Each structure stands twice: as C-alpha cells, then as structure tokens.
Amino acid sequence: MEITERIVVFDAADIAAESEFWARVLGGRVEADDDWHTVIVDGHPHVAVQLAPDHVPPDWPDGTPPQQIHLDLHVADVAAAHEEVLRLGARMLQEAEDPDASEGFHVYADPAGHPFCLCWS
C-alpha cells in the first residue's frame, strides 16, 4: 500500500478557533471551507478540522468521553513552547512528573479540548 498523504483530523464545534490554533502552533495557514478547514504547512496539509456541532471534548485522563487521539510534539525548548501554546489558547492538563528531567512531557488541551503533549529528550 502506498500512502500519499497523512492528515490528522480533529472534530470541533468551533472549527475556526481550532484550525487557527493548530495553524499558529505548527507555523502554517488555514484553508477554510464551510465545514472543513485544512492547516497547510510548507505547502502541505498537516492537520484538518471538521465541523462537529455536537462535539463533546474528551475528559482526560479518566473521564467520559475518554481521549480518542492525541499528538506528541517534540520541541527543542519546552519552556518557550509551553508559553507559546498557552498564549495561543491551550490549557495545561498535567505537568511532567519531573519538569527538570532530561526527558519528559507536559499534557495540554487545545481549544476544542483535544489532549496533546509537548515532549523533550
């Protein structure tokens, strides 16, 4: 099987807020249709957001509904990345057990409530 493109798709009730958040985090731009937005980075689609008016954010880690998918974003400067995602609208869900360790991750939620991690090693 030859896969020619991979796109992670998020459901969201507010697709404008969700797609703009990911465009800013990933350094891209949004191509918008009525019920589908694609985040383009360096000329290629990276993530998309589809309209789901009844979307219920996952309640991480143990809630209902549970997490269904998440992104791990490996960063060179976790402190700077932390400040940036918070400024862009993320909220922190869990700090790393040892934020000063040589490897670890923090868990956040994007504007629609989807969990994602900032990782370092």
TORFIDREN-243839 format. One record per residue: x, y, z of N, C-alpha, C, O, CB in turn; residue number from 1. Coordinates in Angstrom, 3 decimals, padded with zeros to 6 digits. Glycine has a CB too. Layout:
X_Y_Z_X_Y_Z_X_Y_Z_X_Y_Z_X_Y_Z_NUM
...
This chain:
000.843_-001.172_000.000_000.000_000.000_000.000_000.891_001.239_000.000_001.820_001.346_000.801_-000.961_-000.004_001.217_1
000.606_002.155_-000.887_001.336_003.419_-000.942_000.431_004.517_-000.402_-000.613_004.815_-000.982_001.807_003.745_-002.399_2
000.836_005.111_000.703_000.092_006.226_001.288_000.721_007.502_000.766_001.924_007.714_000.918_000.105_006.181_002.864_3
-000.083_008.351_000.153_000.457_009.557_-000.468_000.292_010.801_000.399_000.906_011.832_000.124_-000.206_009.782_-001.797_4
-000.536_010.713_001.450_-000.745_011.864_002.316_-001.293_011.376_003.645_-002.100_010.448_003.681_-001.706_012.896_001.663_5
-000.857_011.996_004.742_-001.371_011.673_006.071_-001.870_012.964_006.693_-001.145_013.959_006.735_-000.275_010.991_006.970_6
-003.099_012.952_007.173_-003.673_014.128_007.814_-004.414_013.681_009.067_-005.272_012.800_009.004_-004.624_014.897_006.843_7
-004.088_014.279_010.189_-004.838_014.068_011.417_-006.022_015.024_011.360_-005.847_016.209_011.076_-003.947_014.302_012.710_8
-007.232_014.519_011.630_-008.440_015.334_011.564_-009.057_015.421_012.960_-009.311_014.407_013.611_-009.459_014.743_010.541_9
-009.290_016.656_013.399_-009.941_016.908_014.680_-011.395_017.269_014.431_-011.699_017.989_013.480_-009.219_018.036_015.466_10
-012.297_016.779_015.271_-013.679_017.251_015.294_-013.730_018.457_016.230_-013.035_018.495_017.246_-014.677_016.115_015.756_11
-014.562_019.441_015.878_-014.727_020.617_016.738_-016.024_021.325_016.389_-016.447_021.335_015.233_-013.526_021.585_016.595_12
-016.651_021.918_017.397_-017.838_022.725_017.158_-017.447_024.086_016.593_-018.166_024.643_015.764_-018.645_022.893_018.453_13
-016.300_024.628_017.043_-015.797_025.917_016.551_-014.556_025.631_015.709_-013.434_025.661_016.214_-015.468_026.914_017.743_14
-014.767_025.352_014.421_-013.640_024.954_013.584_-012.692_026.110_013.300_-011.513_025.878_013.030_-014.142_024.379_012.284_15
-013.167_027.332_013.353_-012.279_028.477_013.135_-011.258_028.581_014.268_-010.064_028.730_014.008_-013.096_029.788_013.027_16
-011.708_028.503_015.507_-010.788_028.581_016.652_-009.816_027.415_016.649_-008.623_027.594_016.895_-011.568_028.606_017.971_17
-010.323_026.228_016.374_-009.484_025.019_016.396_-008.425_025.053_015.293_-007.250_024.785_015.549_-010.357_023.762_016.241_18
-008.838_025.380_014.075_-007.878_025.379_012.967_-006.863_026.509_013.106_-005.692_026.326_012.774_-008.611_025.502_011.629_19
-007.286_027.661_013.586_-006.348_028.779_013.777_-005.320_028.444_014.860_-004.143_028.775_014.725_-007.114_030.072_014.152_20
-005.763_027.791_015.926_-004.841_027.356_016.976_-003.751_026.465_016.395_-002.565_026.713_016.613_-005.599_026.611_018.089_21
-004.148_025.421_015.651_-003.156_024.488_015.109_-002.300_025.136_014.026_-001.123_024.799_013.898_-003.848_023.251_014.547_22
-002.854_026.050_013.252_-002.050_026.770_012.259_-000.953_027.565_012.947_000.187_027.584_012.482_-002.936_027.706_011.412_23
-001.285_028.214_014.040_-000.279_029.004_014.766_000.753_028.114_015.446_001.948_028.408_015.408_-000.955_029.897_015.808_24
000.303_027.033_016.065_001.250_026.116_016.721_002.212_025.520_015.701_003.410_025.421_015.963_000.495_024.987_017.459_25
001.694_025.121_014.537_002.512_024.440_013.533_003.186_025.386_012.549_003.963_024.939_011.705_001.669_023.466_012.776_26
002.907_026.684_012.639_003.531_027.647_011.738_002.969_027.586_010.333_003.707_027.714_009.355_005.009_027.422_011.692_27
001.668_027.393_010.231_001.048_027.261_008.920_-000.065_028.267_008.703_-000.137_029.301_009.367_000.512_025.871_008.742_28
-000.928_027.939_007.761_-002.076_028.783_007.439_-003.296_027.885_007.246_-003.171_026.678_007.037_-001.804_029.648_006.158_29
-004.469_028.491_007.319_-005.722_027.744_007.220_-006.334_027.933_005.839_-006.448_029.058_005.351_-006.715_028.191_008.316_30
-006.723_026.840_005.219_-007.585_026.859_004.033_-008.958_026.424_004.511_-009.130_025.296_004.972_-007.036_025.917_002.867_31
-009.949_027.325_004.402_-011.248_027.089_005.017_-012.354_026.862_003.999_-012.480_027.594_003.018_-011.611_028.245_005.898_32
-013.152_025.829_004.254_-014.435_025.614_003.604_-015.489_025.748_004.704_-015.147_025.989_005.862_-014.506_024.198_002.873_33
-016.740_025.598_004.359_-017.802_025.783_005.343_-017.688_024.845_006.542_-017.816_025.282_007.686_-019.134_025.589_004.686_34
-017.450_023.568_006.288_-017.447_022.591_007.376_-016.140_021.804_007.479_-016.098_020.748_008.110_-018.593_021.634_007.194_35
-015.073_022.317_006.860_-013.771_021.638_006.854_-012.676_022.678_006.693_-012.713_023.480_005.760_-013.691_020.571_005.717_36
-011.707_022.670_007.591_-010.539_023.540_007.480_-009.290_022.667_007.427_-009.182_021.681_008.156_-010.468_024.551_008.674_37
-008.355_023.033_006.567_-007.088_022.319_006.463_-005.965_023.260_006.856_-005.916_024.402_006.400_-006.869_021.764_005.029_38
-005.058_022.780_007.706_-003.881_023.557_008.086_-002.743_023.154_007.156_-002.326_021.996_007.127_-003.495_023.326_009.596_39
-002.251_024.125_006.402_-001.189_023.919_005.429_000.116_024.446_006.020_000.184_025.589_006.473_-001.519_024.621_004.074_40
001.143_023.611_006.012_002.474_023.990_006.496_003.467_023.675_005.390_003.532_022.542_004.915_002.849_023.239_007.833_41
004.237_024.670_004.978_005.216_024.495_003.904_004.588_023.877_002.652_005.201_023.039_001.990_006.371_023.623_004.388_42
003.372_024.296_002.339_002.707_023.839_001.128_002.030_022.489_001.221_001.496_021.998_000.226_003.673_023.796_000.048_43
002.041_021.874_002.405_001.460_020.537_002.564_000.435_020.525_003.690_000.628_021.204_004.698_002.562_019.498_002.840_44
-000.654_019.766_003.543_-001.620_019.654_004.635_-001.029_018.849_005.788_-000.415_017.802_005.580_-002.926_019.000_004.141_45
-001.224_019.351_007.006_-000.709_018.655_008.184_-001.816_018.159_009.097_-001.784_017.017_009.554_000.213_019.563_008.957_46
-002.795_019.012_009.365_-003.959_018.606_010.146_-005.185_019.251_009.514_-005.081_020.208_008.748_-003.814_019.013_011.659_47
-006.343_018.705_009.852_-007.605_019.276_009.382_-008.583_019.290_010.544_-008.419_018.581_011.536_-008.184_018.470_008.171_48
-009.601_020.118_010.388_-010.653_020.216_011.394_-011.984_020.121_010.672_-012.246_020.859_009.721_-010.544_021.547_012.223_49
-012.821_019.203_011.134_-014.146_019.085_010.526_-015.200_019.531_011.529_-015.067_019.320_012.735_-014.418_017.628_010.054_50
-016.247_020.151_011.001_-017.328_020.643_011.834_-018.079_019.486_012.466_-018.545_018.577_011.779_-018.278_021.514_011.021_51
-018.189_019.534_013.770_-018.963_018.559_014.544_-019.742_019.364_015.585_-019.276_019.533_016.712_-018.028_017.451_015.226_52
-020.924_019.861_015.213_-021.673_020.763_016.089_-021.941_020.199_017.483_-022.048_020.962_018.442_-022.975_021.109_015.445_53
-022.050_018.879_017.611_-022.327_018.258_018.903_-021.080_017.708_019.577_-021.174_016.873_020.477_-023.329_017.154_018.731_54
-019.908_018.175_019.144_-018.646_017.674_019.705_-018.606_017.882_021.216_-018.905_018.967_021.715_-017.441_018.376_019.042_55
-018.235_016.830_021.928_-018.027_016.885_023.372_-016.549_016.625_023.612_-016.050_015.554_023.267_-018.936_015.843_024.141_56
-015.828_017.596_024.204_-014.394_017.399_024.420_-014.112_016.184_025.289_-014.861_015.899_026.223_-013.785_018.634_025.056_57
-013.032_015.465_024.986_-012.652_014.348_025.852_-012.286_014.874_027.239_-011.795_015.995_027.375_-011.466_013.550_025.239_58
-012.524_014.069_028.251_-012.198_014.430_029.628_-010.989_013.605_030.041_-011.122_012.490_030.546_-013.415_014.189_030.597_59
-009.818_014.166_029.821_-008.566_013.462_030.069_-008.230_013.531_031.543_-008.458_014.585_032.137_-007.422_014.052_029.226_60
-007.709_012.501_032.181_-007.322_011.225_031.609_-008.366_010.124_031.760_-008.322_009.136_031.027_-006.057_010.780_032.226_61
-009.304_010.272_032.694_-010.162_009.129_033.012_-011.649_009.355_032.767_-012.472_008.531_033.167_-009.966_008.755_034.428_62
-011.999_010.445_032.124_-013.401_010.826_032.068_-014.187_010.221_030.940_-013.757_009.291_030.258_-013.501_012.265_031.976_63
-015.375_010.797_030.774_-016.282_010.388_029.721_-016.661_011.622_028.946_-017.184_012.553_029.558_-017.534_009.665_030.284_64
-016.443_011.708_027.660_-015.821_010.661_026.854_-014.308_010.640_027.058_-013.708_011.658_027.403_-016.152_010.861_025.370_65
-013.699_009.481_026.844_-012.252_009.364_027.014_-011.496_009.959_025.817_-012.068_010.235_024.762_-011.861_007.892_027.205_66
-010.213_010.139_026.024_-009.338_010.577_024.925_-009.398_009.561_023.800_-009.354_008.355_024.043_-007.872_010.763_025.412_67
-009.497_010.047_022.566_-009.526_009.135_021.429_-008.244_009.194_020.607_-007.872_008.211_019.967_-010.712_009.448_020.547_68
-007.568_010.337_020.619_-006.346_010.536_019.841_-005.605_011.713_020.452_-006.226_012.594_021.047_-006.656_010.783_018.316_69
-004.296_011.737_020.315_-003.558_012.922_020.738_-002.271_013.037_019.930_-001.811_012.064_019.332_-003.248_012.869_022.253_70
-001.695_014.244_019.919_-000.435_014.500_019.232_000.683_014.637_020.249_000.494_015.252_021.298_-000.530_015.765_018.358_71
001.847_014.071_019.950_003.072_014.321_020.697_003.919_015.243_019.845_004.335_014.871_018.748_003.834_012.988_021.048_72
004.179_016.451_020.342_005.010_017.414_019.635_006.346_017.515_020.361_006.404_018.014_021.485_004.311_018.809_019.542_73
007.408_017.048_019.735_008.738_017.086_020.331_009.355_018.452_020.035_009.424_018.873_018.881_009.641_015.926_019.783_74
009.800_019.135_021.082_010.276_020.512_020.956_011.686_020.646_021.511_012.094_019.897_022.399_009.329_021.479_021.678_75
012.425_021.616_020.970_013.794_021.867_021.424_013.794_022.662_022.729_014.640_022.427_023.592_014.591_022.620_020.342_76
012.862_023.594_022.881_012.804_024.459_024.061_011.410_024.346_024.660_010.491_025.050_024.242_013.145_025.949_023.701_77
011.255_023.464_025.636_009.926_023.197_026.184_009.372_024.403_026.919_008.160_024.620_026.894_009.970_022.000_027.118_78
010.204_025.192_027.570_009.699_026.368_028.292_009.089_027.374_027.318_008.009_027.909_027.568_010.833_027.036_029.107_79
009.777_027.629_026.216_009.257_028.560_025.215_007.998_028.004_024.555_007.040_028.743_024.327_010.324_028.856_024.152_80
007.994_026.706_024.245_006.830_026.080_023.621_005.636_026.112_024.572_004.506_026.342_024.141_007.150_024.628_023.210_81
005.878_025.885_025.852_004.832_025.935_026.866_004.159_027.312_026.858_002.934_027.412_026.794_005.414_025.622_028.266_82
004.965_028.357_026.923_004.420_029.723_026.925_003.648_030.011_025.644_002.600_030.656_025.682_005.546_030.750_027.096_83
004.155_029.540_024.516_003.504_029.815_023.240_002.152_029.127_023.129_001.175_029.761_022.730_004.395_029.380_022.097_84
002.071_027.835_023.476_000.777_027.159_023.332_-000.257_027.726_024.300_-001.441_027.792_023.968_000.935_025.652_023.562_85
000.174_028.135_025.492_-000.767_028.768_026.420_-001.261_030.100_025.854_-002.450_030.406_025.936_-000.106_028.985_027.801_86
-000.360_030.884_025.287_-000.725_032.170_024.685_-001.699_031.973_023.527_-002.571_032.811_023.296_000.533_032.912_024.197_87
-001.552_030.865_022.799_-002.400_030.590_021.648_-003.762_029.987_022.017_-004.629_029.839_021.156_-001.682_029.662_020.714_88
-003.949_029.642_023.293_-005.255_029.156_023.716_-005.298_027.767_024.310_-006.379_027.286_024.651_-006.147_029.190_022.591_89
-004.159_027.100_024.447_-004.145_025.785_025.095_-004.318_025.956_026.604_-004.108_027.039_027.150_-002.823_025.024_024.779_90
-004.698_024.887_027.248_-004.688_024.874_028.706_-003.934_023.634_029.168_-004.027_022.570_028.557_-006.139_024.899_029.285_91
-003.195_023.787_030.246_-002.377_022.681_030.747_-003.265_021.702_031.502_-004.086_022.096_032.330_-001.230_023.202_031.663_92
-003.086_020.417_031.201_-003.819_019.368_031.901_-002.955_018.675_032.950_-003.436_018.314_034.024_-004.344_018.346_030.908_93
-001.664_018.492_032.626_-000.778_017.803_033.575_000.664_018.189_033.302_001.136_018.120_032.167_-000.950_016.266_033.485_94
001.355_018.595_034.354_002.779_018.891_034.251_003.562_017.582_034.363_003.101_016.626_034.987_003.225_019.906_035.353_95
004.737_017.548_033.758_005.604_016.370_033.854_005.905_016.066_035.314_005.945_016.966_036.153_006.920_016.587_033.066_96
006.116_014.784_035.607_006.467_014.394_036.978_007.696_015.151_037.459_007.733_015.626_038.593_006.716_012.879_037.064_97
008.711_015.265_036.589_009.930_015.993_036.914_010.238_016.938_035.749_010.894_016.536_034.788_011.129_015.011_037.187_98
009.771_018.194_035.826_009.971_019.131_034.719_011.448_019.402_034.400_011.765_019.890_033.316_009.284_020.432_035.036_99
012.354_019.089_035.341_013.776_019.321_035.111_014.512_018.093_034.585_015.724_018.140_034.372_014.423_019.781_036.382_100
013.787_016.995_034.373_014.410_015.770_033.872_014.892_015.975_032.430_014.423_016.877_031.737_013.415_014.580_033.947_101
015.820_015.141_031.991_016.370_015.270_030.634_015.367_014.833_029.563_015.541_015.153_028.387_017.651_014.443_030.507_102
014.329_014.110_029.957_013.249_013.782_029.017_011.938_013.761_029.773_011.894_013.464_030.967_013.502_012.414_028.312_103
010.873_014.079_029.061_009.561_014.102_029.697_008.530_014.727_028.783_008.777_014.943_027.596_009.617_014.858_031.015_104
007.361_015.016_029.357_006.291_015.636_028.582_005.299_016.311_029.513_005.087_015.878_030.646_005.578_014.594_027.701_105
004.697_017.380_029.011_003.560_018.047_029.638_002.348_017.747_028.768_002.477_017.587_027.554_003.798_019.607_029.797_106
001.163_017.672_029.386_-000.065_017.403_028.654_-000.940_018.656_028.673_-001.126_019.287_029.714_-000.821_016.185_029.262_107
-001.469_019.000_027.504_-002.308_020.186_027.323_-003.587_019.789_026.614_-003.712_018.671_026.116_-001.560_021.286_026.526_108
-004.547_020.720_026.572_-005.742_020.574_025.745_-005.779_021.747_024.769_-005.485_022.883_025.140_-007.050_020.521_026.623_109
-006.140_021.464_023.521_-006.311_022.530_022.534_-007.668_023.203_022.778_-008.391_022.786_023.684_-006.212_021.968_021.065_110
-008.035_024.222_022.005_-009.290_024.933_022.269_-010.547_024.053_022.263_-011.514_024.370_022.955_-009.455_026.010_021.257_111
-010.552_022.963_021.501_-011.712_022.065_021.483_-011.618_020.979_022.549_-012.517_020.146_022.664_-011.852_021.423_020.112_112
-010.538_020.979_023.329_-010.379_020.019_024.415_-009.580_018.781_024.080_-009.429_017.901_024.928_-011.692_019.606_024.881_113
-009.051_018.686_022.842_-008.254_017.517_022.464_-006.893_017.572_023.163_-006.197_018.583_023.074_-008.073_017.448_020.919_114
-006.506_016.495_023.859_-005.199_016.485_024.514_-004.047_016.414_023.504_-004.168_015.796_022.446_-005.112_015.307_025.480_115
-002.932_017.059_023.854_-001.683_016.926_023.119_-000.542_017.120_024.100_-000.721_017.699_025.172_-001.596_017.948_021.940_116
000.644_016.627_023.720_001.806_016.698_024.602_002.925_017.500_023.966_003.162_017.423_022.761_002.299_015.299_024.951_117
003.612_018.276_024.806_004.908_018.840_024.440_005.953_017.948_025.083_005.983_017.801_026.305_005.059_020.350_024.902_118
006.805_017.354_024.271_007.777_016.362_024.723_009.193_016.890_024.538_009.443_017.698_023.643_007.596_015.035_023.961_119
010.107_016.447_025.366_011.515_016.775_025.210_012.365_015.570_025.586_011.961_014.732_026.391_011.893_018.000_026.070_120
013.551_015.500_024.987_014.505_014.436_025.330_015.886_014.844_024.885_016.843_014.094_025.076_014.106_013.087_024.683_121
